[in-house]
Amino acid sequence: MVHANAHAPKADGALRLATVNVNGIRAAHRKGMGVWFAGRGIDILTLQEVRAPKEVVENLLEEITGQDWHVVETAAAAKGRAGVAIATLLEPQDARVGIGDPYFDDSGRWIETDLVAPDGKILTVVSAYVHSGVVDTPKQVDKYRFLDEMIRYLPELKATKDYAVVTGDLNVGHTTRDIKNWKGNTKKAGFLPEERAYFDRFFGEEIGYVDVHRELAGDVDGPYTWWSQRGQAFDNDTGWRIDYQAATPELAAKATAAVVDRAPSYDTRFSDHAPLVVDYQF
């Protein structure tokens, strides 16, 4: 089994960044994540919903990548939940856990690392996993609290770093282009008007990040990054675009290609999400 984008050419000076919710790194490894990774030319890999302790993450990533990459990670205090990680060929200069609110420090939902980009400037890469939420429950309250922290912190990140990119499963479809059956989901977590308003601010003049995937894909449906495990959602491409690379304008201007590595078939998926892979040309 070969993924459609395997061995895709990468220009000299390009930095290839992939993000994926692995839905449990043990299961992803068992289901062939390494097959997808091989020959893909990735320089930085961010993961969400890792659901494993540090030693397991490092060992499995070594098997998946075939080499001893630099890994930073944070697990959730709740065993078997959340967890985010960044694996990189570039040596981390610094790493920080949490988005600022101590309430989320052990939630396994935000980790960032500073890397030296090919042009010598500092590139800060974030792996983020926003709560899925459930309407009218404490889970939705936590989701809004986390999104509020992003509203507070993203401008600071943008103002203090040469380049910054927030990658990961942000669990909100921004526009009607981002969900196949959007009309039936306007009252459900993930497509609530109140949630989408945060993304208007993220990608609007107020905060000024760029939705790199949407910018390069244009005004089209999807391309989707997540499909329900139920029914024929994957086969019918009834998906959601909820995985992002949100970059500061200086970095976004360097993005040349964005691809969703959708598996060839339902039974060859290693997760219910597909990787989002972006090339940045330095």
LINRAVEN-V666823 format. One record per residue. RES is the residue in one small letter. SS is DSSP state (H for helix, E for strand, C for the rest). BURIAL is # if it has 24 or more other C-alpha atoms within 12 Angstrom, else .. D_CENTER is the distance of its C-alpha to the mean C-alpha in Angstrom with 2 decimals. Layout:
res=RES ss=SS burial=BURIAL d_center=D_CENTER
res=RES ss=SS burial=BURIAL d_center=D_CENTER
This chain:
res=m ss=C burial=. d_center=24.39
res=v ss=C burial=. d_center=22.62
res=h ss=C burial=# d_center=19.39
res=a ss=C burial=. d_center=20.18
res=n ss=C burial=# d_center=18.27
res=a ss=C burial=# d_center=19.60
res=h ss=C burial=. d_center=21.42
res=a ss=C burial=# d_center=20.29
res=p ss=C burial=. d_center=22.07
res=k ss=C burial=# d_center=20.56
res=a ss=C burial=. d_center=22.76
res=d ss=C burial=. d_center=24.34
res=g ss=C burial=. d_center=22.56
res=a ss=E burial=# d_center=19.15
res=l ss=E burial=# d_center=16.07
res=r ss=E burial=# d_center=13.54
res=l ss=E burial=# d_center=9.89
res=a ss=E burial=# d_center=7.72
res=t ss=E burial=# d_center=4.27
res=v ss=E burial=# d_center=5.32
res=n ss=E burial=# d_center=6.66
res=v ss=C burial=# d_center=10.03
res=n ss=C burial=# d_center=12.23
res=g ss=C burial=# d_center=14.35
res=i ss=H burial=# d_center=14.48
res=r ss=H burial=# d_center=18.21
res=a ss=H burial=# d_center=18.09
res=a ss=H burial=# d_center=15.48
res=h ss=H burial=# d_center=17.81
res=r ss=H burial=. d_center=20.79
res=k ss=C burial=# d_center=19.60
res=g ss=C burial=# d_center=19.17
res=m ss=H burial=# d_center=15.76
res=g ss=H burial=# d_center=17.99
res=v ss=H burial=# d_center=19.61
res=w ss=H burial=# d_center=16.51
res=f ss=H burial=# d_center=15.73
res=a ss=C burial=. d_center=19.39
res=g ss=C burial=. d_center=20.37
res=r ss=C burial=# d_center=16.99
res=g ss=C burial=# d_center=17.57
res=i ss=C burial=# d_center=14.25
res=d ss=C burial=# d_center=14.76
res=i ss=E burial=# d_center=11.56
res=l ss=E burial=# d_center=9.19
res=t ss=E burial=# d_center=6.44
res=l ss=E burial=# d_center=6.67
res=q ss=E burial=# d_center=6.88
res=e ss=C burial=# d_center=10.25
res=v ss=C burial=# d_center=12.01
res=r ss=C burial=# d_center=15.29
res=a ss=C burial=# d_center=17.55
res=p ss=C burial=# d_center=19.53
res=k ss=H burial=. d_center=19.19
res=e ss=H burial=. d_center=21.82
res=v ss=H burial=. d_center=20.39
res=v ss=H burial=# d_center=16.89
res=e ss=H burial=# d_center=18.70
res=n ss=H burial=. d_center=21.14
res=l ss=H burial=# d_center=18.88
res=l ss=H burial=# d_center=16.61
res=e ss=H burial=. d_center=19.95
res=e ss=H burial=# d_center=21.01
res=i ss=H burial=# d_center=17.91
res=t ss=H burial=# d_center=17.93
res=g ss=C burial=. d_center=21.71
res=q ss=C burial=. d_center=22.05
res=d ss=C burial=. d_center=21.80
res=w ss=C burial=# d_center=18.64
res=h ss=E burial=# d_center=18.05
res=v ss=E burial=# d_center=15.88
res=v ss=E burial=# d_center=15.05
res=e ss=E burial=# d_center=14.03
res=t ss=E burial=# d_center=15.02
res=a ss=C burial=# d_center=16.17
res=a ss=C burial=# d_center=17.15
res=a ss=C burial=. d_center=20.89
res=a ss=C burial=. d_center=20.97
res=k ss=C burial=. d_center=21.25
res=g ss=C burial=. d_center=19.08
res=r ss=C burial=# d_center=16.52
res=a ss=C burial=# d_center=12.95
res=g ss=C burial=# d_center=12.41
res=v ss=E burial=# d_center=9.64
res=a ss=E burial=# d_center=10.34
res=i ss=E burial=# d_center=10.29
res=a ss=E burial=# d_center=12.73
res=t ss=E burial=# d_center=14.45
res=l ss=C burial=# d_center=17.71
res=l ss=C burial=# d_center=18.36
res=e ss=C burial=. d_center=20.06
res=p ss=C burial=# d_center=18.48
res=q ss=C burial=. d_center=20.97
res=d ss=E burial=. d_center=19.82
res=a ss=E burial=# d_center=17.25
res=r ss=E burial=# d_center=17.01
res=v ss=E burial=# d_center=16.00
res=g ss=C burial=# d_center=15.76
res=i ss=C burial=# d_center=15.49
res=g ss=C burial=# d_center=19.28
res=d ss=C burial=. d_center=20.62
res=p ss=H burial=. d_center=22.17
res=y ss=H burial=. d_center=21.66
res=f ss=H burial=# d_center=18.00
res=d ss=C burial=. d_center=18.81
res=d ss=C burial=# d_center=18.99
res=s ss=C burial=# d_center=16.47
res=g ss=C burial=# d_center=13.78
res=r ss=C burial=# d_center=11.13
res=w ss=E burial=# d_center=10.85
res=i ss=E burial=# d_center=11.60
res=e ss=E burial=# d_center=12.19
res=t ss=E burial=# d_center=14.32
res=d ss=E burial=# d_center=16.72
res=l ss=E burial=# d_center=17.35
res=v ss=E burial=# d_center=20.20
res=a ss=C burial=# d_center=19.23
res=p ss=C burial=. d_center=21.70
res=d ss=C burial=. d_center=23.75
res=g ss=C burial=. d_center=24.26
res=k ss=C burial=. d_center=22.33
res=i ss=E burial=# d_center=19.83
res=l ss=E burial=# d_center=16.12
res=t ss=E burial=# d_center=14.05
res=v ss=E burial=# d_center=10.45
res=v ss=E burial=# d_center=8.54
res=s ss=E burial=# d_center=6.18
res=a ss=E burial=# d_center=6.50
res=y ss=E burial=# d_center=7.47
res=v ss=C burial=# d_center=9.88
res=h ss=C burial=# d_center=12.97
res=s ss=C burial=# d_center=13.74
res=g ss=C burial=# d_center=17.20
res=v ss=C burial=. d_center=20.60
res=v ss=C burial=. d_center=23.02
res=d ss=C burial=. d_center=25.91
res=t ss=C burial=. d_center=24.82
res=p ss=H burial=. d_center=23.86
res=k ss=H burial=. d_center=20.29
res=q ss=H burial=# d_center=20.09
res=v ss=H burial=. d_center=21.83
res=d ss=H burial=# d_center=19.25
res=k ss=H burial=# d_center=16.46
res=y ss=H burial=# d_center=18.53
res=r ss=H burial=# d_center=19.33
res=f ss=H burial=# d_center=15.74
res=l ss=H burial=# d_center=15.21
res=d ss=H burial=# d_center=18.56
res=e ss=H burial=# d_center=17.47
res=m ss=H burial=# d_center=14.65
res=i ss=H burial=# d_center=17.55
res=r ss=H burial=. d_center=19.64
res=y ss=H burial=# d_center=17.45
res=l ss=H burial=# d_center=15.57
res=p ss=H burial=# d_center=19.00
res=e ss=H burial=. d_center=20.04
res=l ss=H burial=# d_center=17.15
res=k ss=H burial=# d_center=17.95
res=a ss=H burial=. d_center=21.62
res=t ss=H burial=. d_center=21.69
res=k ss=C burial=# d_center=19.47
res=d ss=C burial=# d_center=20.30
res=y ss=E burial=# d_center=16.76
res=a ss=E burial=# d_center=13.54
res=v ss=E burial=# d_center=9.92
res=v ss=E burial=# d_center=7.49
res=t ss=E burial=# d_center=3.84
res=g ss=E burial=# d_center=1.70
res=d ss=E burial=# d_center=4.64
res=l ss=C burial=# d_center=7.22
res=n ss=C burial=# d_center=9.87
res=v ss=C burial=# d_center=12.00
res=g ss=C burial=# d_center=13.28
res=h ss=C burial=# d_center=14.69
res=t ss=C burial=# d_center=17.68
res=t ss=H burial=# d_center=19.87
res=r ss=H burial=# d_center=18.42
res=d ss=H burial=# d_center=15.14
res=i ss=E burial=# d_center=16.99
res=k ss=C burial=# d_center=19.80
res=n ss=C burial=# d_center=22.03
res=w ss=H burial=# d_center=21.29
res=k ss=H burial=. d_center=24.94
res=g ss=H burial=. d_center=24.91
res=n ss=H burial=. d_center=21.89
res=t ss=C burial=. d_center=22.94
res=k ss=C burial=. d_center=24.15
res=k ss=C burial=# d_center=21.32
res=a ss=C burial=# d_center=18.34
res=g ss=C burial=# d_center=15.32
res=f ss=C burial=# d_center=17.66
res=l ss=C burial=# d_center=20.21
res=p ss=H burial=. d_center=21.72
res=e ss=H burial=# d_center=21.30
res=e ss=H burial=# d_center=17.51
res=r ss=H burial=# d_center=17.30
res=a ss=H burial=. d_center=19.60
res=y ss=H burial=# d_center=17.09
res=f ss=H burial=# d_center=14.96
res=d ss=H burial=. d_center=18.32
res=r ss=H burial=# d_center=18.72
res=f ss=H burial=# d_center=15.35
res=f ss=C burial=# d_center=16.01
res=g ss=C burial=. d_center=19.77
res=e ss=C burial=. d_center=22.45
res=e ss=C burial=. d_center=22.23
res=i ss=C burial=# d_center=19.03
res=g ss=C burial=# d_center=18.51
res=y ss=E burial=# d_center=14.90
res=v ss=E burial=# d_center=14.16
res=d ss=E burial=# d_center=11.81
res=v ss=H burial=# d_center=11.85
res=h ss=H burial=# d_center=11.21
res=r ss=H burial=# d_center=13.89
res=e ss=H burial=# d_center=16.07
res=l ss=H burial=# d_center=16.42
res=a ss=H burial=# d_center=16.63
res=g ss=C burial=. d_center=19.22
res=d ss=C burial=. d_center=20.66
res=v ss=C burial=. d_center=20.13
res=d ss=C burial=# d_center=19.08
res=g ss=C burial=# d_center=15.45
res=p ss=C burial=# d_center=14.44
res=y ss=C burial=# d_center=12.92
res=t ss=C burial=# d_center=9.94
res=w ss=E burial=# d_center=11.47
res=w ss=E burial=# d_center=15.17
res=s ss=C burial=# d_center=17.42
res=q ss=C burial=. d_center=19.24
res=r ss=C burial=. d_center=22.40
res=g ss=C burial=. d_center=24.84
res=q ss=C burial=. d_center=24.17
res=a ss=C burial=. d_center=20.88
res=f ss=C burial=# d_center=19.32
res=d ss=C burial=. d_center=22.65
res=n ss=C burial=. d_center=23.18
res=d ss=C burial=# d_center=19.68
res=t ss=C burial=# d_center=19.72
res=g ss=E burial=# d_center=16.01
res=w ss=E burial=# d_center=13.51
res=r ss=C burial=# d_center=10.90
res=i ss=C burial=# d_center=8.54
res=d ss=E burial=# d_center=5.02
res=y ss=E burial=# d_center=5.26
res=q ss=E burial=# d_center=6.36
res=a ss=E burial=# d_center=9.10
res=a ss=E burial=# d_center=11.76
res=t ss=E burial=# d_center=15.27
res=p ss=H burial=# d_center=17.92
res=e ss=H burial=# d_center=19.28
res=l ss=H burial=# d_center=16.16
res=a ss=H burial=# d_center=15.35
res=a ss=C burial=. d_center=18.97
res=k ss=C burial=# d_center=18.36
res=a ss=E burial=# d_center=15.78
res=t ss=E burial=# d_center=17.88
res=a ss=E burial=# d_center=15.94
res=a ss=E burial=# d_center=12.79
res=v ss=E burial=# d_center=12.90
res=v ss=E burial=# d_center=11.53
res=d ss=E burial=# d_center=12.95
res=r ss=C burial=# d_center=14.61
res=a ss=C burial=# d_center=16.95
res=p ss=C burial=. d_center=20.64
res=s ss=C burial=. d_center=21.65
res=y ss=H burial=# d_center=20.90
res=d ss=H burial=. d_center=22.41
res=t ss=H burial=# d_center=20.45
res=r ss=C burial=# d_center=16.98
res=f ss=C burial=# d_center=15.58
res=s ss=C burial=# d_center=13.23
res=d ss=C burial=# d_center=13.35
res=h ss=E burial=# d_center=9.91
res=a ss=C burial=# d_center=9.98
res=p ss=E burial=# d_center=8.03
res=l ss=E burial=# d_center=7.30
res=v ss=E burial=# d_center=9.57
res=v ss=E burial=# d_center=11.05
res=d ss=E burial=# d_center=14.40
res=y ss=E burial=# d_center=15.67
res=q ss=E burial=# d_center=19.47
res=f ss=C burial=# d_center=21.34
